[in-house]
């Protein structure tokens, strides 16, 4: 194996402790209401829905599926109706033909198609790779979005030096992706999942997961590498996001790798209507593992944005 996790992480990552996983996370996968529909590309798309009230479209990250948002939806409580699709090839959603050629734009097209189903602008929420998809959707259909909440979006293209990024950080993520790819090619799916999860959560974190969760991540290993490759593909420079007129909440986790915070900080410096918060004692998967802490930050933002929408509609 070309490089193991501790050689990929920066000095701060090596000091991070593993982030705990919520014990109920896996149980949620088989106990949530779902619906299926035909997506814009003619494939079957599965979607978890729950709650009542203002529409929230939540886009999951790598290795997850729509039902992973169940904990956050419950913590936010009444007043929000969550719509959480399984992205192409995840959960029960079908893959696109030739998935190796799939792009962030393809997934953003799915998100925009869902947003257009609502009779009012929806609050868009994205985590990790889902945050990169949500960010692209915000450029493609801004009139359908009331607010945007991004938890450590993997807009990895912003690390490219030609887009004003940070070459060492780009190489760090690309090296991790190469190790995942090598492990997959050798049939070591659990090692591939371990490299990814420990990169995000700290050395040894994967070993603390329940066996069912480890097995699920291992089954997603080839897709993890594809998601990282897709996240590097977009060519939008930071200036592309300066025209967004939608309020944005950007969230970083103090216990996440520095490379994730670097992407978020670059976005925070470019978006015109943004609030950026760094959450102490939380890690990259906190929206799923510690949804109560994340909900305390998101709830007032969504409520304030909805008041803005209401006032604008009444003007």
TALIN-V364735 format. One record per residue. N is the residue number from 1. RES is the residue in three letters. PHI is phi in radians with two decimals (none if undefined). Layout:
n: <N,N>
res: <RES,RES>
phi: <PHI,PHI>
This chain:
n: <1,2,3,4,5,6,7,8,9,10,11,12,13,14,15,16,17,18,19,20,21,22,23,24,25,26,27,28,29,30,31,32,33,34,35,36,37,38,39,40,41,42,43,44,45,46,47,48,49,50,51,52,53,54,55,56,57,58,59,60,61,62,63,64,65,66,67,68,69,70,71,72,73,74,75,76,77,78,79,80,81,82,83,84,85,86,87,88,89,90,91,92,93,94,95,96,97,98,99,100,101,102,103,104,105,106,107,108,109,110,111,112,113,114,115,116,117,118,119,120,121,122,123,124,125,126,127,128,129,130,131,132,133,134,135,136,137,138,139,140,141,142,143,144,145,146,147,148,149,150,151,152,153,154,155,156,157,158,159,160,161,162,163,164,165,166,167,168,169,170,171,172,173,174,175,176,177,178,179,180,181,182,183,184,185,186,187,188,189,190,191,192,193,194,195,196,197,198,199,200,201,202,203,204,205,206,207,208,209,210,211,212,213,214,215,216,217,218,219,220,221,222,223,224,225,226,227,228,229,230,231,232,233,234,235,236,237,238,239,240,241,242,243,244,245,246,247,248,249,250,251,252,253,254,255,256,257,258,259,260,261,262,263,264,265,266,267,268,269,270,271,272,273,274,275,276,277,278,279,280,281,282,283,284,285,286,287,288,289,290,291,292,293,294,295,296,297,298,299,300,301,302,303,304,305,306,307,308,309,310,311,312,313,314,315>
res: <UNK,UNK,UNK,UNK,UNK,UNK,UNK,UNK,UNK,UNK,UNK,UNK,UNK,UNK,UNK,UNK,UNK,UNK,UNK,UNK,UNK,UNK,UNK,UNK,UNK,UNK,UNK,UNK,UNK,UNK,UNK,UNK,UNK,UNK,UNK,UNK,UNK,UNK,UNK,UNK,UNK,UNK,UNK,UNK,UNK,UNK,UNK,UNK,UNK,UNK,UNK,UNK,UNK,UNK,UNK,UNK,UNK,UNK,UNK,UNK,UNK,UNK,UNK,UNK,UNK,UNK,UNK,UNK,UNK,UNK,UNK,UNK,UNK,UNK,UNK,UNK,UNK,UNK,UNK,UNK,UNK,UNK,UNK,UNK,UNK,UNK,UNK,UNK,UNK,UNK,UNK,UNK,UNK,UNK,UNK,UNK,UNK,UNK,UNK,UNK,UNK,UNK,UNK,UNK,UNK,UNK,UNK,UNK,UNK,UNK,UNK,UNK,UNK,UNK,UNK,UNK,UNK,UNK,UNK,UNK,UNK,UNK,UNK,UNK,UNK,UNK,UNK,UNK,UNK,UNK,UNK,UNK,UNK,UNK,UNK,UNK,UNK,UNK,UNK,UNK,UNK,UNK,UNK,UNK,UNK,UNK,UNK,UNK,UNK,UNK,UNK,UNK,UNK,UNK,UNK,UNK,UNK,UNK,UNK,UNK,UNK,UNK,UNK,UNK,UNK,UNK,UNK,UNK,UNK,UNK,UNK,UNK,UNK,UNK,UNK,UNK,UNK,UNK,UNK,UNK,UNK,UNK,UNK,UNK,UNK,UNK,UNK,UNK,UNK,UNK,UNK,UNK,UNK,UNK,UNK,UNK,UNK,UNK,UNK,UNK,UNK,UNK,UNK,UNK,UNK,UNK,UNK,UNK,UNK,UNK,UNK,UNK,UNK,UNK,UNK,UNK,UNK,UNK,UNK,UNK,UNK,UNK,UNK,UNK,UNK,UNK,UNK,UNK,UNK,UNK,UNK,UNK,UNK,UNK,UNK,UNK,UNK,UNK,UNK,UNK,UNK,UNK,UNK,UNK,UNK,UNK,UNK,UNK,UNK,UNK,UNK,UNK,UNK,UNK,UNK,UNK,UNK,UNK,UNK,UNK,UNK,UNK,UNK,UNK,UNK,UNK,UNK,UNK,UNK,UNK,UNK,UNK,UNK,UNK,UNK,UNK,UNK,UNK,UNK,UNK,UNK,UNK,UNK,UNK,UNK,UNK,UNK,UNK,UNK,UNK,UNK,UNK,UNK,UNK,UNK,UNK,UNK,UNK,UNK,UNK,UNK,UNK,UNK,UNK,UNK,UNK,UNK,UNK,UNK,UNK,UNK,UNK,UNK,UNK,UNK>
phi: <none,-1.15,-2.79,-1.54,-1.02,-1.15,-1.52,-1.49,-1.36,-1.37,-1.11,-1.20,-1.13,-1.09,-1.56,-1.27,-1.55,-1.00,-1.59,-1.19,-1.82,-1.05,-1.15,-1.61,-1.00,-1.21,-1.12,-1.13,-1.05,-1.94,-2.33,-2.27,-1.25,-2.32,-2.46,-2.22,-2.68,-1.54,-1.35,-1.14,-1.75,1.45,-1.75,-1.33,-2.09,-1.76,-2.50,-1.50,-2.30,-2.90,1.56,-2.53,2.21,-1.14,-1.26,-2.17,-1.85,-1.96,-1.97,-1.32,-1.68,-1.12,1.34,-1.99,-2.72,-0.98,-1.14,-1.11,-1.44,-1.02,-1.10,-1.15,-1.05,-1.15,-1.22,-1.21,1.36,-1.10,1.87,-2.35,-1.84,-1.53,-2.18,-2.27,-1.31,-1.40,-1.09,-0.87,1.47,-1.91,0.97,-1.82,-1.40,-1.28,-1.39,-1.29,-1.00,0.90,-1.04,-1.13,-1.76,-1.16,-2.23,-1.02,-1.09,-1.05,-1.22,-1.14,-1.09,-1.11,-1.08,-1.13,-1.07,-1.21,-1.06,-1.29,-1.38,-1.48,-1.57,-2.67,-1.05,-1.87,-1.53,-1.74,-2.19,-2.47,-2.13,1.00,-1.04,-1.09,-1.20,-1.14,-1.14,-1.09,-1.10,-1.17,-1.08,-1.11,-1.34,-1.49,-2.49,-1.10,-1.24,-1.71,-2.12,-1.52,-2.80,-2.28,-2.09,-2.13,-1.78,0.79,-1.13,-1.52,-1.45,-1.18,-1.08,-1.28,-1.50,-1.15,-1.02,-1.20,-1.87,1.40,-1.50,-2.21,-1.03,-1.05,-1.16,-1.07,-1.11,-1.08,-1.22,-1.12,-1.17,-1.06,-1.11,-1.13,-1.16,-1.10,-1.08,-1.09,-1.08,-1.12,-1.10,-1.58,1.42,-1.76,-1.15,-1.16,-1.13,-1.04,-1.15,-1.13,-1.03,-1.12,-1.18,-1.23,-1.05,-1.36,-2.14,1.90,-0.97,1.54,-1.13,-1.06,-1.17,-1.49,-1.29,-1.04,-1.00,-1.11,-1.22,-1.10,-1.14,-1.11,-1.10,-1.08,-1.19,-1.67,-0.95,-1.04,-1.25,-1.01,-1.14,-1.12,-1.08,-1.11,-1.08,-1.10,-1.16,-1.53,-1.25,-0.96,-1.95,-1.20,-1.36,-0.97,-1.05,-1.13,-1.63,-1.24,-1.56,-1.18,-1.77,-1.66,-1.06,-2.23,-1.92,-1.84,-2.09,-2.07,-1.92,-1.12,-1.75,-1.61,-1.05,-1.03,-1.13,-1.20,-1.16,-1.07,-1.07,-1.11,-1.14,-1.12,-1.14,-1.06,-1.38,-1.94,-1.24,-1.34,-2.17,-2.27,-2.12,-2.04,-2.22,-1.80,-1.63,-1.23,1.12,-2.05,-2.06,-1.12,-1.73,-1.02,-0.99,-1.76,-1.51,-2.39,-1.12,-1.10,-1.17,-1.23,-1.08,-1.10,-1.55,-1.30,-0.96,-1.11,-1.15,-1.09,-1.14,-1.15,-1.15,-1.17,-1.10,-1.12,-1.11,-1.09,-1.11,-1.16,-1.19,-1.54,-1.21>
